[in-house]
Amino acid sequence: MLVRRIATALLLLWLVLTLTFVLIRLAPGDPAAFLVPPGASAADAARTRAELGLDRSMLVQYARWFQAMLRGDMGASFASGQPVLRVLREAAPISLALGGSSLALTFLLGVPIGMLQAAKRGRLTDRALTVVTTAVYAAPSFWLALALVAVFTYGAATMGLPPRWRLPAFGIHTPGLVLYGWAGVVDVIRHALLPVAILAAVGAAGIARYTRTSVADVLRLDFVRTARAKGLPGRTIYARHVLANILPPLVVLFALALPGLLAGSIFVESVFAWPGLGRATLAAILARDYPVVMGATVFYAAAVISANLAAELALPLLDPRREAA
């Protein structure tokens, strides 16, 4: 069973990479046109295309790329000439820190809000939180990012708030300052507040809606009514019975939330000028930098598929009934 699931995950990874390889080359635009100087002749463009190996058929290009990837060689960036693995090593930790902190806050905020809505279902609290979570979840990430920048950066300056109360809008460090120790940590945290808040708010809104439905279904079950009839405190019921029963679906939701978080980080990193993998991927797509696009695809696809595989393997441990079924 484990071997079959791993084989299925590897097959899915291969399909994603192959489809991305084909689609990025079918997209309009010639990478050589971005590399040759303005006014270059067609012969110069053809020479650059040959140096990059783009004059070969798509099948030959794919075979060369796939063989090199199996050896751990992602190639070199068309734009910068740096190895793709170096680009990933420099950008991935920033995206992982941003995404990891946002994902933790997503569940730390979303699950309690959803449980509160289920406990107060049909009341004013539930209705108000439903409106807020629906609006936040439906709003595009880049729109929310620009709105927060307008409020906490330019809006704070307009209201005359002191500089320490204004949040920086771009980058991960204050330009022109070299800070060490706690001062440097605080500076990074201040720059991370807005992008983390955007990703966490959108994710928590979706988690809250899902948790509300799951908890409301569990509260209708007979064993919960029996526990209440025995006089168990509400906190005990929610901690021992309700949360234990919604934990398996939450694990699945964790795996399903990862793709949305990774996709949202691309726009958030672009808006806030964070030098992470999302911003590097978007720049590579616009420049038709095929090696970087494929390297980022390997990273994103492997992360999403691995998370889904881990959730699938963890479900029988969290809910033995699934293993028996």
QUINOR-V42213 format. One record per run of one state. SS is the DSSP state (alpha for helix, beta for strand, coil for the rest). FROM is the first residue (numbers start at 1). TO is the last residue. If there is no record, write none. Layout:
# QUINOR-V42213
ss = [SS	SS]
from = [FROM	FROM]
to = [TO	TO]
This chain:
# QUINOR-V42213
ss = [coil	alpha	coil	alpha	coil	alpha	coil	alpha	coil	beta	coil	beta	alpha	coil	alpha	coil	alpha	coil	alpha	coil	alpha	coil	alpha	coil	alpha	coil	alpha	coil	alpha	coil	alpha	coil]
from = [1	2	27	31	36	42	52	58	71	76	77	83	84	120	124	139	141	159	163	166	181	220	222	230	234	272	277	287	290	319	320	325]
to = [1	26	30	35	41	51	57	70	75	76	82	83	119	123	138	140	158	162	165	180	219	221	229	233	271	276	286	289	318	319	324	325]
